[in-house]
């Protein structure tokens, strides 16, 4: 790899994305929203990802800050969460990762 490619700023942005997605339950939340294909309420996400309110709340906030999810509905307090259009473009990658893991389950 040449020096110019090694210093590409996209590597830093990729590191930032992976740092967010590898936090506890973050990728799971993204996968659930992707698979459901519709907005979901906090309580439903919490139940499905089997985590505490604190963890889910933190991950939702972080994912929102990175433009991966958005709050939809009448108001931000009672709204539901959905993938942003940018995050929806990650869907094929989510499916490939899921299929890769599922194929290796014994």
Residue pairs with C-beta under 8 A, 6 or more apart in sequence:
16 66
17 66
20 26
20 62
20 63
20 66
20 68
21 27
21 30
23 59
23 62
24 51
24 55
24 59
25 49
25 51
25 55
25 56
25 59
26 59
26 62
26 63
28 49
29 45
29 49
29 56
29 59
29 60
29 63
29 69
29 81
30 63
30 68
30 69
30 83
30 87
30 90
30 94
31 94
31 98
32 40
32 45
32 48
32 49
33 40
33 45
33 69
33 81
33 82
33 83
33 87
34 83
34 87
34 88
34 90
34 91
34 94
38 82
39 72
39 73
39 79
39 80
39 81
39 82
40 48
40 80
40 81
40 82
41 80
41 81
42 56
42 57
42 60
42 80
42 81
45 56
45 60
45 81
46 52
46 53
46 56
49 56
60 69
60 81
63 69
64 70
64 71
67 84
67 86
67 87
68 83
68 84
68 86
68 87
69 81
69 82
69 83
69 84
69 87
70 81
70 82
70 83
70 84
71 79
71 80
71 81
72 79
72 80
72 81
72 82
73 79
73 80
